[in-house]
Amino acid sequence: MTRSSPAWLAIGFAIALVGVGFPYWQLAYPRISLPDSLYGPGLVAVVVVALMLRAFGVARFWKVWLIIAATVPAAVAIRVATDAASDPGSHNLWPFELLIAAALGLAASLTGTLLGSLFLLRSSRRPD
């Protein structure tokens, strides 16, 4: 598997999803308040994964940024779906939860992708 293999994006997506989702999924429902519930190691995982994918030249800037940014709303969507399955009235404002998560994901992933691009500028390896 080469550095530019598309499998690396899927692996990075899975790592970032578990990184941001696991601490968020462990919270009790009354303790969830977005965006505060997502701050911490989960968003750091998103930044680091985006930085690594971009620094190693796995894909173009936009592709890394948007795919890794999608992990944060995906983690929130998984939580909303599992909570709604057990209690249908628990997440009445789920579209706003997804919008907040998308904004956080875009910001965190942009930070990592920009930092990774700085490292990539110093490298001879550039994605096609």
N, C-alpha and C positions, 0 to 999 in steps of 0.2 A: 504494500500500500504506500503510494507516494504522498508527499506533503500536500499536493493539490488534489488529492482524492476527495470526492464528495462525502465519503463516509466520515471524514473528520468533522464536518459540520453537524452531522447527525449525532456523533459522539459528544461534541461540545454542547449541543442542544440538550442532550440527556443529562450531562453533568450539571449544567446550569439549572435545568429544571429541578433536579433533585436538590441542588444546593440552595436554591431559593425556596423551594416548596417544602422541604422537610421541616425546617423550623416553623414555617407558617402553618403547616398541616397539624402540627402538634399542639397548637394553641387551643384553649377551650373557646367555644363560641362567644361567651360574654366578654372575653378579653380581646377580641378582634376589633381593631379600629384602624382603618386604612387612612393614611399611609404608614402610620407608626408601627403597625404590626410587621411590615416588610423591611423596615430599617434594620441594619445589622449585617451579620455574616452572609445572609442570603444575597443581598445586593452586591456585597464584596465578591462573592462567587461569580456573579454575572459579569462584573468588571474584569475579573481575572481571566475568565474563559474567553471573553471578547478580546482582551489584550493578547492572550496566547495565540488564538486563531489568527488574528491579524498580523502579529509579529512574525509568525512562521510562514506567512504568505499562503494560507490555506485557500482564501477566496478574496474577492474584491471587497472594498470598503463597505458598500451598501449592503451586500449580501450578508457579511458577518454582522453588521450593525442590526439589521432588521430581524435576522433569524434568532440571534441571541436575545434581542429585546423581547421577542415573542414568548420567552420562557416565563416572564413574570406574570402577564395576563393568563397564560396557560395554567400556571400554578393556582392562581385565584379561581379560574374557571373550574378546575378539578375540585377545589374546596367547595365552591358554590354547588356544583353538581352532587357531591356526596352529602352535603348538609341538606340540600333540597330533597334528596331521596328519602331521608329520614324525617324531616320536618319541612313540608312544602312552603310554609310561611316564613322561613328563617331568613332568607336573603331577598327581601322585597326590592331592594335598590341595587340589584346585581349589575345593571348596565353602568352605574356610576362606579362600582367597585372595579369593573374591568377597565374603565377609562382611567381611573387613578393608577391602577397597576400598569397600564400601557404607558402612561407618562413616566412613571418610575423606571420601567424597563427600558424605554427609549433613552432616558438620561443616563442610566448606569451603563448601558451598552455603548452609548456614544462615548462616554469617558474612556472605557476600556479600548474601544476601537481606535480612538484618536491616539492614545498612548501606544498601542500596538503599531499604529502607522508610523509613529516617530522611530520606533525600533526598526521597522521595515525599511525606512528611508536609508538607514545606515547599512542595510544588508544588500547583497547582490541578488537575492532571491525575490522576485516580484511575481505575483499571480498573473495569469493570462487574462 
